[in-house]
């Protein structure tokens, strides 16, 4: 069996307030507030993932 000598965590978006387990990424691009973000591959109910940017989804869209 192969075993990794080390493991690193890289993330585009770090949302510290939303964590269930306290863990620190080794590499982070952006630290963001605890808001629902969509776009650039992130979706809500299979919508918005094809946006060429990351945006904050208004709460009234997902609170119903």
C-alpha positions in Angstrom: 0.0 0.0 0.0 1.1 3.6 -0.7 1.0 6.1 2.1 1.2 9.8 1.7 4.1 11.5 3.4 2.0 14.6 3.9 -1.5 16.0 3.1 -2.2 19.7 2.5 -5.5 21.4 2.3 -6.1 24.1 -0.4 -9.4 26.0 -0.8 -10.6 28.8 -3.0 -13.1 30.1 -0.4 -12.7 29.8 3.4 -15.8 30.4 5.5 -14.6 30.1 9.2 -18.1 30.9 10.7 -19.6 27.9 8.9 -17.3 25.2 10.1 -18.5 22.2 12.0 -15.0 21.0 12.7 -12.2 23.5 13.4 -9.5 23.0 10.7 -7.1 25.3 9.1 -6.4 25.2 5.3 -2.8 25.3 4.3 -3.6 27.5 1.3 -6.6 29.9 1.0 -7.5 32.3 -1.7 -10.3 34.3 -0.1 -11.8 34.3 3.4 -15.6 35.1 3.2 -18.4 35.8 5.6 -21.0 33.1 6.4 -23.2 33.8 3.3 -24.6 31.6 0.6 -22.4 31.9 -2.5 -23.0 30.7 -6.0 -21.3 30.7 -9.4 -18.0 29.4 -10.8 -19.2 25.8 -10.1 -21.1 26.5 -6.9 -24.9 26.1 -7.2 -28.2 26.4 -5.5 -30.7 23.7 -6.6 -28.7 23.2 -9.7 -28.9 26.8 -10.7 -26.2 29.6 -11.0 -23.2 27.2 -11.2 -22.3 28.4 -14.7 -21.9 32.0 -13.7 -18.4 33.3 -14.6 -18.1 34.9 -11.2 -18.9 34.1 -7.5 -21.8 36.1 -6.0 -23.8 36.1 -2.8 -27.3 34.6 -3.2 -30.0 36.8 -1.6 -31.5 35.2 1.5 -35.1 35.5 0.2 -34.2 33.1 -2.6 -33.2 30.2 -0.4 -35.1 30.9 2.8 -38.5 29.6 1.6 
